[in-house]
Amino acid sequence: MEEAVSGVKGELAVKIYGDDLKLLEAKAGQIATIMRNIRGIEDLGVLRILGQPNIELQVDRGQAARHQINVADVQDAVQTAVGGTTLTQVLQGEQRYDLVVRYLPQYRDTKEAIENIRLSSPSGERVSLAQLCKIEERDGGSEIYREGNQRYVAIKYSVRGRDLGGAVEEAIQKVSAQLQLPRGYHIDWAGEYESEKRAEARLLVIVPLTILLIFGILYTMFRSLKWAVLIIANVAMAPIGGLLALLLTGTHFSVSSGVGFLALFGVSVQTGVIMLEYINQLRVRGHTIEQAAIDGAVLRLRPIMMTMLVATLGLLPAALSHGIGSDSQRPFAIVIVGGLVGALLLSIFLLPTLYVWVARDGDKLPEPEADFEESN
């Protein structure tokens, strides 16, 4: 999955794009040196692209002209002797095979053998490639990675004991300050960090829309701006329990925990509606504001607790798991379990208190329900 996301066999990756393989690998080594000193970054490694021995032949045009041999003739001789030249095709039924001719292995498998390849000059003289070319053995690309029609070198790494976003952002800051890239070269931070940034951008849109939608539904239900704002205030306090649970367990905030907070908002709205509706029904039947708030907190404790325990006990195994695959589900479950415990306390103590502060005798209250019972 990680390789499918970043194209690199690693949890996270830094990609340097450019043309010169040697320069790319040198810059990758510098980046690895910088990142090695950042807390939380582990499993650091550069995916090497150099190391394949190549024999490079550079034609000496002066020597070639002295022997009256064209550069194209030299290139054809190398192609024919080492690579092979197609003379014709062999037909076997519907199948076609190229018939290739080239030198025997003992005449082309070493640098010395290639240097001794002979060409005939117009004067009839036999000239070796060593007389016509500068032949050197150099390291070339053993594997060339390409993406977006550009070459790149990747540095793979992972983050442990620290939040992923903080570690990568520190790495980005230090690499940008200490590394200078030539024109035409650029860096891309890929892998789970890239996915996290996309998810955060979506959450920045989804969370406000979710709260706005909840507010609209509450206003439609109660026909009162005051009661809708009161429940939204209760929802705003709901993440406290989830944040404390993340802090106590040493779990860093992630996309999974962010989704957990969204689910927590829904449960908090449900408990808030149960409490507020019951208090309003008590007021309709003649209770004072203070007495209705106290009775609502006491008599709605059991149904609210039952609602909380169902989700809490169901997600408790996931919150305590540490097996393979638990990294994605554990933050979500921790937020839900811790958040529901906190939401229970807030619903029982905070919501009735806020109700007493904002309620007035002239408030808009619902119609009395015929089957309403003042008991738990």
Solvent accessible surface area in square Angstrom, and as a share of the most:
residue,aa,sasa,rsa
1,M,193,0.86
2,E,75,0.34
3,E,84,0.38
4,A,90,0.70
5,V,72,0.41
6,S,3,0.02
7,G,43,0.41
8,V,4,0.02
9,K,152,0.64
10,G,14,0.14
11,E,45,0.20
12,L,0,0.00
13,A,0,0.00
14,V,0,0.00
15,K,4,0.02
16,I,0,0.00
17,Y,11,0.04
18,G,2,0.02
19,D,107,0.55
20,D,71,0.37
21,L,23,0.11
22,K,120,0.51
23,L,53,0.26
24,L,0,0.00
25,E,26,0.12
26,A,53,0.41
27,K,28,0.12
28,A,0,0.00
29,G,24,0.23
30,Q,81,0.36
31,I,0,0.00
32,A,3,0.03
33,T,79,0.46
34,I,21,0.11
35,M,0,0.00
36,R,145,0.53
37,N,122,0.63
38,I,6,0.03
39,R,160,0.58
40,G,11,0.11
41,I,14,0.07
42,E,81,0.36
43,D,73,0.38
44,L,37,0.19
45,G,21,0.20
46,V,25,0.15
47,L,41,0.20
48,R,140,0.51
49,I,1,0.00
50,L,40,0.20
51,G,47,0.45
52,Q,86,0.38
53,P,78,0.49
54,N,58,0.30
55,I,61,0.31
56,E,77,0.34
57,L,54,0.27
58,Q,124,0.55
59,V,31,0.18
60,D,65,0.34
61,R,165,0.60
62,G,42,0.40
63,Q,61,0.27
64,A,2,0.02
65,A,73,0.57
66,R,160,0.58
67,H,29,0.13
68,Q,123,0.55
69,I,11,0.06
70,N,99,0.51
71,V,30,0.17
72,A,59,0.45
73,D,64,0.33
74,V,2,0.01
75,Q,109,0.48
76,D,87,0.45
77,A,21,0.17
78,V,34,0.20
79,Q,98,0.43
80,T,49,0.29
81,A,1,0.01
82,V,46,0.27
83,G,45,0.43
84,G,8,0.08
85,T,50,0.29
86,T,71,0.41
87,L,118,0.59
88,T,70,0.41
89,Q,87,0.39
90,V,59,0.34
91,L,109,0.54
92,Q,112,0.50
93,G,77,0.74
94,E,176,0.79
95,Q,99,0.44
96,R,162,0.59
97,Y,108,0.41
98,D,83,0.43
99,L,85,0.42
100,V,77,0.44
101,V,64,0.37
102,R,114,0.41
103,Y,87,0.33
104,L,106,0.53
105,P,71,0.45
106,Q,110,0.49
107,Y,122,0.46
108,R,46,0.17
109,D,93,0.48
110,T,65,0.38
111,K,59,0.25
112,E,107,0.48
113,A,18,0.14
114,I,13,0.07
115,E,42,0.19
116,N,91,0.47
117,I,6,0.03
118,R,112,0.41
119,L,16,0.08
120,S,74,0.47
121,S,8,0.05
122,P,97,0.61
123,S,94,0.61
124,G,56,0.54
125,E,85,0.38
126,R,146,0.53
127,V,0,0.00
128,S,9,0.06
129,L,0,0.00
130,A,54,0.42
131,Q,84,0.38
132,L,0,0.00
133,C,11,0.07
134,K,118,0.50
135,I,19,0.10
136,E,52,0.23
137,E,107,0.48
138,R,112,0.41
139,D,84,0.44
140,G,11,0.10
141,G,26,0.25
142,S,63,0.41
143,E,97,0.43
144,I,74,0.38
145,Y,55,0.21
146,R,135,0.49
147,E,72,0.32
148,G,71,0.68
149,N,132,0.68
150,Q,60,0.27
151,R,76,0.28
152,Y,12,0.04
153,V,0,0.00
154,A,0,0.00
155,I,0,0.00
156,K,60,0.26
157,Y,4,0.01
158,S,9,0.06
159,V,18,0.10
160,R,137,0.50
161,G,72,0.69
162,R,39,0.14
163,D,49,0.25
164,L,34,0.17
165,G,13,0.12
166,G,23,0.22
167,A,0,0.00
168,V,0,0.00
169,E,79,0.35
170,E,43,0.19
171,A,0,0.00
172,I,47,0.24
173,Q,130,0.58
174,K,69,0.29
175,V,3,0.02
176,S,77,0.49
177,A,79,0.61
178,Q,114,0.51
179,L,13,0.06
180,Q,141,0.63
181,L,51,0.25
182,P,56,0.35
183,R,236,0.86
184,G,57,0.55
185,Y,36,0.14
186,H,84,0.38
187,I,45,0.23
188,D,49,0.25
189,W,33,0.12
190,A,4,0.03
191,G,1,0.01
192,E,64,0.28
193,Y,20,0.08
194,E,61,0.27
195,S,38,0.24
196,E,22,0.10
197,K,75,0.32
198,R,112,0.41
199,A,16,0.13
200,E,60,0.27
201,A,58,0.45
202,R,142,0.52
203,L,27,0.13
204,L,137,0.68
205,V,90,0.51
206,I,76,0.39
207,V,45,0.26
208,P,73,0.46
209,L,104,0.52
210,T,36,0.21
211,I,59,0.30
212,L,117,0.58
213,L,119,0.59
214,I,24,0.12
215,F,53,0.22
216,G,34,0.33
217,I,104,0.53
218,L,3,0.02
219,Y,97,0.37
220,T,81,0.47
221,M,99,0.44
222,F,20,0.08
223,R,147,0.54
224,S,17,0.11
225,L,105,0.52
226,K,68,0.29
227,W,3,0.01
228,A,0,0.00
229,V,77,0.44
230,L,9,0.04
231,I,0,0.00
232,I,35,0.18
233,A,35,0.27
234,N,4,0.02
235,V,3,0.02
236,A,70,0.54
237,M,79,0.35
238,A,1,0.01
239,P,25,0.16
240,I,80,0.41
241,G,8,0.08
242,G,0,0.00
243,L,96,0.48
244,L,94,0.47
245,A,15,0.12
246,L,9,0.05
247,L,133,0.66
248,L,149,0.74
249,T,81,0.47
250,G,58,0.56
251,T,26,0.15
252,H,79,0.35
253,F,108,0.45
254,S,36,0.23
255,V,46,0.26
256,S,25,0.16
257,S,0,0.00
258,G,7,0.07
259,V,67,0.38
260,G,0,0.00
261,F,20,0.08
262,L,36,0.18
263,A,43,0.33
264,L,0,0.00
265,F,18,0.08
266,G,39,0.38
267,V,31,0.18
268,S,1,0.00
269,V,22,0.13
270,Q,88,0.39
271,T,0,0.00
272,G,0,0.00
273,V,27,0.15
274,I,49,0.25
275,M,0,0.00
276,L,0,0.00
277,E,41,0.18
278,Y,14,0.05
279,I,0,0.00
280,N,0,0.00
281,Q,2,0.01
282,L,1,0.00
283,R,22,0.08
284,V,42,0.24
285,R,81,0.30
286,G,66,0.64
287,H,49,0.22
288,T,86,0.50
289,I,25,0.12
290,E,98,0.44
291,Q,81,0.36
292,A,0,0.00
293,A,2,0.02
294,I,102,0.52
295,D,32,0.16
296,G,0,0.00
297,A,13,0.10
298,V,93,0.53
299,L,34,0.17
300,R,43,0.16
301,L,66,0.33
302,R,139,0.51
303,P,36,0.23
304,I,0,0.00
305,M,70,0.31
306,M,120,0.54
307,T,36,0.21
308,M,5,0.02
309,L,80,0.40
310,V,116,0.67
311,A,32,0.25
312,T,15,0.09
313,L,113,0.56
314,G,56,0.53
315,L,47,0.23
316,L,67,0.33
317,P,92,0.58
318,A,24,0.18
319,A,11,0.08
320,L,121,0.60
321,S,30,0.20
322,H,146,0.65
323,G,48,0.46
324,I,191,0.97
325,G,53,0.51
326,S,3,0.02
327,D,108,0.56
328,S,79,0.51
329,Q,82,0.37
330,R,44,0.16
331,P,8,0.05
332,F,60,0.25
333,A,0,0.00
334,I,10,0.05
335,V,0,0.00
336,I,6,0.03
337,V,22,0.13
338,G,15,0.14
339,G,0,0.00
340,L,1,0.00
341,V,80,0.46
342,G,15,0.14
343,A,3,0.02
344,L,29,0.14
345,L,100,0.50
346,L,34,0.17
347,S,0,0.00
348,I,21,0.11
349,F,135,0.56
350,L,45,0.22
351,L,1,0.00
352,P,10,0.06
353,T,58,0.34
354,L,32,0.16
355,Y,0,0.00
356,V,49,0.28
357,W,169,0.59
358,V,53,0.30
359,A,3,0.03
360,R,141,0.51
361,D,132,0.69
362,G,78,0.75
363,D,23,0.12
364,K,124,0.52
365,L,54,0.27
366,P,44,0.28
367,E,144,0.64
368,P,78,0.49
369,E,72,0.32
370,A,117,0.91
371,D,121,0.63
372,F,34,0.14
373,E,125,0.56
374,E,83,0.37
375,S,58,0.38
376,N,89,0.46
